[in-house]
Amino acid sequence: MSIDPTAPMQESSPDLPGVIIRLAWIGGALVALLVPLVFFVVAYQGEVAPLEVALRLGARGYAGAAPAQSAPARSPQAVVQALSWLGDDTAIRLLDANQRLLAANAADPGLPRLTRSVMLEGDGGAPLRLELRHSLLPLATMTLFMLAPGLLLGLLAFTSLKSVPMRAFHLALQEVAVRKRTEERLAKSLSIFTATLESTADGIFVTDVQGRPIVANQRFFDLWNLPKSAIAGVAALDMLVLLADQLREPQAFLALQKDLTRHIGDDQGAILELRDGRLFEWNSRPQYVDGSVAGRVSSFRDISERKRAESLLAAEKQVLEMVVCGNSLQAALGELGRHVEMLSGQMFCAILFRESEQDSNLLYATGPSLPRAVTDAIAHQGQGALNDIFAHAASQGGAQDHGLSDEFSGVIEGIEVHPAWRRYRELLSRHQLCACFAVSILSSSRQLLGVIVAHYRKPDDQPRHDRELIWVAAHLTGIAIERRQAEARLQVLAHYDTLTLLPNRDLFRDRLGQALTRVERHKSLVAIMFLDLDRFKTINDTLGHDAGDNLLREVATRLQRCVRAEDTVARLGGDEFTVILEHINKPEEAAMVASKIVEALSPAIMLGGQETFVTPSIGITIYPGDSTTSEQLLKNADTAMYRVKQEGGNGYRFFTPELNTLAVGRLETESGLRRAQEREEFAVYYQPKMDLESGAIIGAEALLRWNHPERGPVSPVEFIPILEETGQIEQVGEWVLKTVCTQLRQWQDAALPPLNVAVNLSGRQLQRNNLASTIGTILDATGLDPRFLELEVTESMLMHDAPYAVEMLMQIRAKGVIHIDVDDFGTGYSSLSYLKRFPIDALKLDKSFVDGLPCDEDDIAICRAVIALAHNLKLRVIAEGVENDAQLAFLRDNGCDVIQGYIVSRPLPADAFAQLVRQHACMPGRGAGSDSPRLSLVH
Ligand SMILES: Nc1nc2c(ncn2[C@@H]2O[C@@H]3COP(=O)(O)O[C@H]4[C@@H](O)[C@H](n5cnc6c(=O)[nH]c(N)nc65)O[C@@H]4COP(=O)(O)O[C@H]3[C@H]2O)c(=O)[nH]1
């Protein structure tokens, strides 16, 4: 609640006018009544007294003669007569004992009257009574008349009393009331002043003009640690000296005071620094009475906390700026340590941090004022003992398991006795560092990043605010360390491949540029290798991405072992790696490293408990011979690598200008393929499939052909991978499906024997969710019975995502397509448990196994196993790439169901195939037996 000292005070003086009027009324009334009353009393006395005398005389005249004188008694009539002189308005009566009237001089006067009587002794001693009755009517009338002047006088008295004497009284009363009011106001003001003085957070000290103390509030005594009695009877200068004694610069303060004596009307102020470290803001103002200076009011405000907070804020800002502006962590924390020590005044600050998340050892980031011997000793002797110490602190701070992973803070006591301090005890005590307070530095996720330690000379040296200071510093250090860690992580993310931790494409480019510049000066060579893993896609698709990732990590490790520390191994993405070999003298040195790599990758890699083999295709180019630009060198190495791939992989090759021509050719193929469909350069060929039991052509495999306008027919082996890479395969694949279905329908309409034609599906097609509906739409559009359409999917396509493949094939089967064959069976990694769940109809025995028949024992074993497996799973077996009788005989003897290969026919254009089917259908005793006629090769 606030009090407004300017508010008018309530008056409690009596109602003076009321009192005065009342008194005037009383005075006036008294005067008005007293005048007729006094008249009446005086007139009455004047009138009655003679009557009384006359009555007494009359009575004596009747019986009052002494016997000695023996005066004769008078008759009643005579007595009455003797008193007749009293006038007519007075009746004289003489009455006997029985109240009988003996004589009377006149009739009774009317009221008001006065009756007086005396007892007489008549004749014979009989009692008589002489009675006098006097009329008071004139007196009463006169008294009434006197009322008028009485009232007049009363009125005069009322007016006078009210106006003349009472005014003075009134004034006197008012004076008393004003004095009383003033006293009350003064008392109130004084109490407000005292309360205000005592309630302020500032120390207030009031002096007179000579500087003698007048008043000071309690806060003043508290701030200056003075007893209240210090102010009493102290001379002006003594008081100032008392204050100045506590200051770091007393003379400056006294000089200011002296200055004030000369400029008494000036305001003055300064920041005073006390010896105990506190800061006071001092302000002095003149105090005026009636326009002239009567004294000075000084206020002292303790601004130590505010200044410390400001300094801390400034320190925080500076440290954060340093962190943000890319200064080293060491420098930023060093600055922080210095600020902390400065703000504390007592502390020796040390900041220690963990080198990495895995490392629990603590390293010194800074210890600005700690003796070098201490920091050096700890740095050189290892941090084990320090860790023990902080574990001990953690236990004192109530941490759960007393380990460094806990948040803790606490005074580390017992330096003298605790075993954890053993190693440093002597050193610390030599430097008089006897007490220590430690706080953990935590990350935002509460991970321990380090420790901030405050050393003190004595345990009770620690000022109150130091703990807060240390907490703020710990928080700030946490931010700085985390920021650095985040930057380091970003740096890694920006320049390193997160899977293998090898430099990424950007860093590779950077390193290559640097290497070329360096080599330019040394006049040596740089070899750039482009490395791609053979069959990586198959392994990845078959064993899954996790296995693929592990494989890439292992390859990265092995590659790094093959090069020197100054060389660079980078991962560009997928299974593509690059190597920069600096300072080689001749290309042969690069060849040696390449063969070392081939050798290093040849041992099996264990993936999911399974031995996996991977081989590289390496292209090498040499700077400056092949090119002088980074871009071109990388293209060269890529071209050379591509050539190795084409040659079967698992080797290396140097770039040559001829290879470049080939690469250019590939580029041309790519752009040619983009136009091939609209220019109708694609065609579907049909390679017959023959049933071994009946010898009948039961269908065909549809094989895509590209009739290049200049190069003639181009093999799908050359362009299907490019269509896959560029994504065109989906569009082209759909076109093949449409073409085959339309063709089959035409053949059926042309009464060709029933045929099943198999269309190859690419991995990308299978991955499309709408494949089943696309097939359904094509079947509807062409009107083909779905039983005649056959689909070929490769083993690796199925195993890439087996559950998805099961689902997709089920959807396709739901469209009525019942013949689904697994191509290239045996070349990938089949999960037998899945194999029985796929809605498939046949396994195609890969040409690579058929090739070795009937001599190669491995191929024989594989072919027999596949046939047995297929039959056990109630599947047909189609052998592809059958070229000769021996292969045919083996397959027939081992129960193979269908063959496809040059022995039957090469792939044929639609018309030629139709003609072949017709011819074959007309042949007597057709069959694929040894004595059956060989089909003519049309292709
Ligand atoms: N040396 C020899 N070769 C024989 C013999 N019998 C058949 N071939 C060849 O073996 C390949 C069999 O097809 P594939 O394994 O599905 O292998 C096919 C298939 O994977 C792919 N392909 C062909 N057409 C298409 C298509 O329309 N779509 C998709 N996605 N892939 C296709 O291209 C591959 C190669 O096709 P082609 O060059 O036509 O090669 C065909 C065929 O001409 C033989 O006795 N001896």
The ligand as an SDF file (V2000), in Angstrom:
LIG
                    3D

 46 52  0  0  0  0  0  0  0  0999 V2000
   25.0700  -68.4920  -77.2230 N   0  0  0  0  0  0  0  0  0  0  0  0
   23.7980  -68.8800  -77.1920 C   0  0  0  0  0  0  0  0  0  0  0  0
   22.8790  -67.9850  -76.8510 N   0  0  0  0  0  0  0  0  0  0  0  0
   21.5970  -68.4160  -76.8130 C   0  0  0  0  0  0  0  0  0  0  0  0
   21.2130  -69.7070  -77.1120 C   0  0  0  0  0  0  0  0  0  0  0  0
   19.8860  -69.8100  -76.9950 N   0  0  0  0  0  0  0  0  0  0  0  0
   19.4520  -68.6100  -76.6350 C   0  0  0  0  0  0  0  0  0  0  0  0
   20.4660  -67.7440  -76.5180 N   0  0  0  0  0  0  0  0  0  0  0  0
   20.4490  -66.3390  -76.0740 C   0  0  0  0  0  0  0  0  0  0  0  0
   20.3050  -66.3370  -74.6810 O   0  0  0  0  0  0  0  0  0  0  0  0
   19.4900  -65.2440  -74.2640 C   0  0  0  0  0  0  0  0  0  0  0  0
   18.3280  -65.8060  -73.4990 C   0  0  0  0  0  0  0  0  0  0  0  0
   17.6480  -64.8620  -72.9410 O   0  0  0  0  0  0  0  0  0  0  0  0
   17.7460  -64.4680  -71.4740 P   0  0  0  0  0  0  0  0  0  0  0  0
   18.5440  -65.4050  -70.6370 O   0  0  0  0  0  0  0  0  0  0  0  0
   16.3910  -64.1770  -70.9810 O   0  0  0  0  0  0  0  0  0  0  0  0
   18.5640  -63.1160  -71.5480 O   0  0  0  0  0  0  0  0  0  0  0  0
   18.0430  -62.0210  -72.2080 C   0  0  0  0  0  0  0  0  0  0  0  0
   17.1750  -61.2000  -71.3630 C   0  0  0  0  0  0  0  0  0  0  0  0
   17.6680  -61.2190  -70.0240 O   0  0  0  0  0  0  0  0  0  0  0  0
   17.3660  -59.8440  -71.9420 C   0  0  0  0  0  0  0  0  0  0  0  0
   16.2000  -59.5080  -72.7240 N   0  0  0  0  0  0  0  0  0  0  0  0
   15.9340  -59.8040  -74.0010 C   0  0  0  0  0  0  0  0  0  0  0  0
   14.7480  -59.2850  -74.3380 N   0  0  0  0  0  0  0  0  0  0  0  0
   14.2260  -58.6660  -73.2520 C   0  0  0  0  0  0  0  0  0  0  0  0
   13.0300  -57.9570  -72.9780 C   0  0  0  0  0  0  0  0  0  0  0  0
   12.1240  -57.8230  -73.8010 O   0  0  0  0  0  0  0  0  0  0  0  0
   12.8880  -57.4600  -71.7280 N   0  0  0  0  0  0  0  0  0  0  0  0
   13.8270  -57.6130  -70.7820 C   0  0  0  0  0  0  0  0  0  0  0  0
   13.6300  -57.0850  -69.5930 N   0  0  0  0  0  0  0  0  0  0  0  0
   14.9580  -58.2760  -70.9800 N   0  0  0  0  0  0  0  0  0  0  0  0
   15.1640  -58.8110  -72.2260 C   0  0  0  0  0  0  0  0  0  0  0  0
   18.4620  -59.8380  -72.7750 O   0  0  0  0  0  0  0  0  0  0  0  0
   19.1240  -61.0560  -72.5810 C   0  0  0  0  0  0  0  0  0  0  0  0
   19.8620  -61.4200  -73.8280 C   0  0  0  0  0  0  0  0  0  0  0  0
   19.0310  -61.6520  -74.8330 O   0  0  0  0  0  0  0  0  0  0  0  0
   19.5450  -62.1770  -76.2160 P   0  0  0  0  0  0  0  0  0  0  0  0
   20.7350  -61.4060  -76.6240 O   0  0  0  0  0  0  0  0  0  0  0  0
   18.3940  -62.2180  -77.1070 O   0  0  0  0  0  0  0  0  0  0  0  0
   20.0120  -63.5570  -75.8390 O   0  0  0  0  0  0  0  0  0  0  0  0
   19.1070  -64.5460  -75.5720 C   0  0  0  0  0  0  0  0  0  0  0  0
   19.2680  -65.6290  -76.5980 C   0  0  0  0  0  0  0  0  0  0  0  0
   19.4930  -65.1670  -77.9080 O   0  0  0  0  0  0  0  0  0  0  0  0
   22.2340  -70.6130  -77.4250 C   0  0  0  0  0  0  0  0  0  0  0  0
   22.0380  -71.8130  -77.7110 O   0  0  0  0  0  0  0  0  0  0  0  0
   23.5320  -70.2000  -77.4820 N   0  0  0  0  0  0  0  0  0  0  0  0
  1  2  1  0
  2  3  2  0
  2 46  1  0
  3  4  1  0
  4  5  2  0
  4  8  1  0
  5  6  1  0
  5 44  1  0
  6  7  2  0
  7  8  1  0
  8  9  1  0
  9 10  1  0
  9 42  1  0
 10 11  1  0
 11 12  1  0
 11 41  1  0
 12 13  1  0
 13 14  1  0
 14 15  2  0
 14 16  1  0
 14 17  1  0
 17 18  1  0
 18 19  1  0
 18 34  1  0
 19 20  1  0
 19 21  1  0
 21 22  1  0
 21 33  1  0
 22 23  1  0
 22 32  1  0
 23 24  2  0
 24 25  1  0
 25 26  1  0
 25 32  2  0
 26 27  2  0
 26 28  1  0
 28 29  1  0
 29 30  1  0
 29 31  2  0
 31 32  1  0
 33 34  1  0
 34 35  1  0
 35 36  1  0
 36 37  1  0
 37 38  2  0
 37 39  1  0
 37 40  1  0
 40 41  1  0
 41 42  1  0
 42 43  1  0
 44 45  2  0
 44 46  1  0
M  END
$$$$
